[in-house]
Amino acid sequence: MFFKIFVLINSFLIMLSSSFAKELNVYSYRKPFLLKPFLEVYTKKTNIKFNVLHLNKGMAQRLIAEGRNTKADLILTTDISRITELKEYNLLKSLSSKVIQKNVPNHLIDHENKWVALSTRARIIGISKKRVIKDSITRIEDLANPKFKNKICTRKGSHPYNRALLSSIISHNGYDKALLWAKGLVNNFARKPQGNDRAQAKAIFTGECDIILINTYYIGLMKFNTENPEQQKWADATDVIFFNQKDRGQHVNVSAGAISKYSKNTKESLKFLEWLTSEKAQKIYSEINFEYPVNRKVIPSGKIAIWGSFKSDKIDINKISKNASKAQEIIDKVGW
């Protein structure tokens, strides 16, 4: 009798332990070195191991092809358009959570609870410390002023970072004014759009241009890059302008997290996303990744604080996503 009871209890414990995931599979657009700090801390905390598939593009197509057989539990993306694409293809599961709603403002959560922003990244104006007077630019709209002709460098307009910026301008100013702004911007280019954000900072250092569009975390990654001191020089030559501080606020984009529609580990996946919005994880975004926290209680700290605080645009991030196709239309029209 005792042996039967022991077997039953042992079977129950095995069944119970198997109901909790020991591993989580992550499909990620985030670069490995940006994701690694979070995974290491969470594994130490929970003993859960992560298997990560890093992608540069094509995540939606891969998930569609894999269908119900996908191994993906968690989706981590950069940019609002990339997470919205996954939602539109019905590839995400609901992650309704009181913890997330408590930690993250409503304008940074999907209306249908399919995804949550995990950090914000300010796409700021960078200027040459030597050749541009900082007070001469205060609004993003200023970049269309003819006085800046042959002074501006950017990466291609079709890149998600620039498309989201233009989407925000459409959201605030309307299509026609956004089109005029984009025409003025392109007329002020010092060269054909090329390279990544770091390449724009390098162009300021070499004197090829005086004004750029860049995400703040790239400034941080260059400024404190001990493995490549040359990039420190690029960052040191560049000053940071948070724009539209006297009206709507600085445009921000997001990194976002979601649960795969066919995840076999929904409960543990949600726990991880909740932890990513916690104060501890949000401090990692600020202190290590040079990104801005979404948690209401976390004040940006560490090296990122050297640029000071700024007023952030509180527009619903979903609205920016809806204008992405209009933004691309303008980009094509003006040749950005």
N, C-alpha and C positions, 0 to 999 in steps of 0.2 A: 504493500500500500504506500509506504513511504517513498519507495522508488518511483512509483507512478506519479506521485505528487511532484517529486523532484524533476521528472522528465517534463511534466506539464509546465512547471514554472520556468525551466530552462528554455523550453520551446517558446514560451511567451516572451521571455527576455530577448531571445534571438530575433523574434518577429518585431518586437518593439524597436530594437536597435537598427534593424534593417529599414524601418520607416523613416529614419533620419539620414539625409544624404551625408556621405563621407567625402564626396567629391562633387564639385560643381564645374560645369563646362561653360566657358565664356567665349562668345564671339565678340571681338573688339575692334573698333576703329582707332582706339587709343594706342599710342606708341608704347612698346613694352616698358621702357624705363619710367614712364609716367604712371603706369598701372601697378608696377611691381611693389612700391611701398605699401599700398593698400592691401594687396593680397598677402604679403608677408605678415602684416600686423593681424589680419583676420584669421589666418591659419594658426598663428601662435595663440590666439584667443579661443578658437573653437576646434582646432585640429582638422578643420575642413581643408582639403587640398583643391587647387584649381588647375584645370586644364584649359589653356588659353589658345584660341585660334586668332591670330592677328591678321586683319585684312586691310588693304588699302582702298578697295572698292568692291562693288558687286555683292554686298552682304544680302540684300533683298533677293537677288537672283539665286544665290546659294541656298537660302532658306526655303525658297519656293521649290527648288529642285529636290531638296531633301525631304520636304513635307513632314509627315508624321514620323519619319525615320530619323529626323534631325537629332543630334546629341546636344544641341544648344539649350542651355538653361537660362543664361543671362546674356543680355545684349548691352554693350557699352559703346556709345557713339560720340562723335564730335560733331557739332553743328545741328541746329534745329531742323534743317531740311532732311538730314540723313535719318533722324529718328522718325520724322513725319512720314517719310517714304515707307518705312517698315509698317507703320500704323495703317497707311492707306492700302497696303497689300494684305491687311488682316493677318499679320505675322506676330502680333503681340497679345499677351494675356493681361487681363485686368489685374492691377496691383493695389487696389483700394486699401489704404492703411491709415489709421488714425495717427500713428507715429510720424509718417511722412507728412501728413496734413498739418501736424503740429510744428514740424521742423521747417517746412518749406512754404514760402508764400504762394498763394493760389495762382498768380500769373506765371509761375514757373513749373506748374503741374498741368499735364494734359487734362482737358475738360472731361474726358471719358476714362481718366485714370489708367491710361495705357503706358505712360512713361512719366518720369520725374527728372527735372534738372538736378544735376549733382554738383555743378560749379558754374560760375559765369566767367566769361572772358571778355574783357573790354577791348574792342577794336578801336584803338586810339589814333590820333594824328601824331606822327613822329616828325620832328624838325631838326635841322642842323643847329647845334648850339652856337656855332660861329657865324652863320649866315642868315638866320631868321630871327626876328624879334618875336618873342613868345606871345606878347599881347596882340600881335597883328592877326592872329587866328584864334577865334573863340567858338565858332560854330562849324559844323561839318559843311554847311551851306557855303562857307567862305572859300572852300577849295575851288569853286566855280568862278571866282573872281579873276578877270583877265590879268590882274597885276601879278598873278602867280604863273604866268605862261612860261613854259620850259623849265619848271621847277619841281614838278610832281612825278613820283615814281610809284607804281603799284604792281602787284601780281595781276594776272588776268581777272577780268570782272566776273567771269563765269565760275571762279572758285567759290565754294560755298560761303567762305567768310565775307567776301565782297558782295556776293548776291544777297546775303542776309542783311548787310548794311544798307544796300539799296532798297531792299524790301521794307526796312524800317522807315526810310525816307518816304517811300510811297505811302506807308501807313499813316504817317503824320501830315505830309504835305500834298498828297494826291499824285496821280499818275503824271499829269502834265508838268507840274513843277519838278517832279523827280526826273523827268526826261530832260528838261532844260538844265538841271543841275549836272546830270551825267554828260551832256554835250559840253558844258563848260569845263568839267573835270578833264575830259579827254583832250580838249583843246589846250590844256595846261600841261600835258605830259612832256617830260623831258626825254622820254624814250618809249619805245613800244613795250607794253606790259610783258613782264617776264620774271622768271625765278620765283622763289618762295619769299616769305616774310623776312627771313634773315638777309636775303639778297638785297632787299630794299634798304636795310640798315647799312649794309656794306656800301651801297651806292651813295649814301650820305657821307660816309667816311672818305670815299674816293673823290667826292665832289661832283659826281655825275648828276645828283639831284639834291634838293634842299628839303623836300616835304614828302612824307610817305604815309601809307596806311599800314598798321601793324598791330598784332595782338600783344598785349602787355607781357604775357608769359614768355614770348620770344625775347623780349628785352632782358628779362630775368635770366633766361637760359644762356644768353650770350654774355651778359655782364658777369656772371659767376661761373663761367666755363673755364676751369683751370686746365683742361686738357687741350684747349685751343685758344690760347691767349689772344690770337688775332681777332677773334670774335668779341673779346672784351673791348677792344678798341672801337669796333663798330657800335657797340652799345653806348660806350662813353661819349661818342660823337653825337648821339641822338638824345634829344630832350622829349619829354612826354607831355602831350596836351590832352586833357580830358575835355571833350567839347560839349557844347550846349548846356553848360552848367547854370546858366541864368534862365533857361526855359525848360525843355522836356527832360534833359539829362543825357548822360553818356549812353550811347548804344552798347548793349552787351549781347553776346551770343551764349550758347550753353554747351556743356557736355551733358549727356543724358544717359539714364539707365532704364532698362525694361526687362520683362520676363518673356522668353520665347513662348509662343502660343502652345507648342507641344512639349514644353519642359516636363520632365518626369519628377522634378524636384522644386515644385512651386513654393512650398513653405519655406525651405531653406534659402531659396533665391530671394524671396521677399525679405527675409531676415537680413540678408546681406545688403540689399538696397536700403533698408531702414538704417542699418549701421553706417552706410556711406553718407547718410544725411545727419548723422550724429555729430556732436560737438568735436569728439576726438578725431573722426575721419575728416571733418571739414577743416580742421587745423592743418592736416596734412596737405590738403589742396592749397591752402594759403602759404604755408611755410616751406614746402618742398617743391610744389608744382607751379608756384607763382600764379595761381588762379584765385578767383574770388569766391568765398563761401556762399552757399545759398541758405544755410541755417541762420535763422533770425538772431540767434544768441552769439554767434561767432563774429568777432571783429577781426578783419584782416591783420595779420601780424607777421613777424619775421622780416625777411628781406623785401617782401612785396610792399611793406609799409613805407619804403623810402620814397615812393611816388606820391604818398599822401592819399587822403580819402577823396571820394568824388560822389556826386549825385548821379544815381543810376536811373536810366529810363525804365519806368514801370509798366510800359505797354505790355499787354498780354503777348507772350512769346508765340502763342498759337496764331495770332493775327499776322505776325511777321512771316510765318511759314506759309500762310494762305496767299501772300503777295509774291512768293518766290517766282512763280511763272511769269508774272508781269515784270518783275525785275530782270529776268533773263531776256525777255522781249526787248526791254530798253537797252540792255547790254549789247545785244545783237545789232540793234538799230544804230547805236553810236560808235560801234567798233571798239569797245573796251575789252 
